[in-house]
Amino acid sequence: MRPTEKQLIANSLTMSRRNWGLARRNMGLMYFTITQPIMFVLLFAYVIGAIASDMGDWSQYFVPGVVAQSITFAAGATAVGISEDRRRGMTDRFRSMPIALTSIIIGRILFDTLRIAAVVGVTVITGYVVGFSFRDGVASAVLFFAVSVLFGAAISFLGAAVGVWASNTETAQASLYSWMYPMTFISSALVVPDRFPPPLKFIAQNNPVSFLADTLRALANGSDFSTPMWKTAVAALCLVVVFCPLSIRMLSRRMSR
């Protein structure tokens, strides 16, 4: 019997609380999740910043880029979490329970969205330490946070699909990070695209990470964000439309074997 919307919401919240409980028992992972963006901000501020003096106010440029980078990497945690559930046989146990199948994916996304919100907050706070600030008031700061979290939720569906598809946790990590690092570094997150050679410049200018970084940068600096914003919205919508049903369909097939 197909679950009602009320059942789906209740099951998803239950699965999200379960993921939170698991995270509390694995504080090492939580510690790394929070300290990684701090490390990136300090590294780019005091190491890379020493050779980026020609880029003007470096902190205003790179902190939104680090936020975009951290959000993209968050998809890896989603993939690992779902893959680990499959490895331990949890998805087989869920099959025997009266829960909505979709809630396994949605519950994981809800938990990861909260984790992404924490990462964005920590990154921005650390950014303030090195000179970053919002120059267009509270409204732009709230929109900055909202765009970051919503895009993070969207890209987490990609991580969910990879986590369901991968045969083990190592495969999930390798298949994501093998293209995630080029995707984040060949973008406008940390380098102006004009500085790339022509083929890489084209990639950087048409990269969803660049769309997000440019949107966050415009919001932080009080400049026009309409063009990068709609590109970011389209990219996020495509991620949800493609990978949300795909991850649920693949999980259904896995569990029916």
Buried (B, 14 or more C-beta within 10 A) or exposed (E): EEBEEEBBBBBBBEBBEBBBEBBEEEEEBBEEBBEBBBEBBBEBBEEBBEEBEEBEEBBBBBBBBBBBBBBBBBBBBBBBBBBBBBBEEBBEEBBEEEBBBBBBBBBBBBBBBBBBBBBBBBBBEBBEEBEBBBBBEEEBBEBBBEBBBBBBBBBBBBBBBBBBBBEEBEBBBEBBBEEBEEBBBBBBBBBEBEEBEEEBBEBBBEBBBBBBBBBBBBBBBEEEBEEBBEBBBEBBEEBBEEBBBBBBEBBEEBBEE
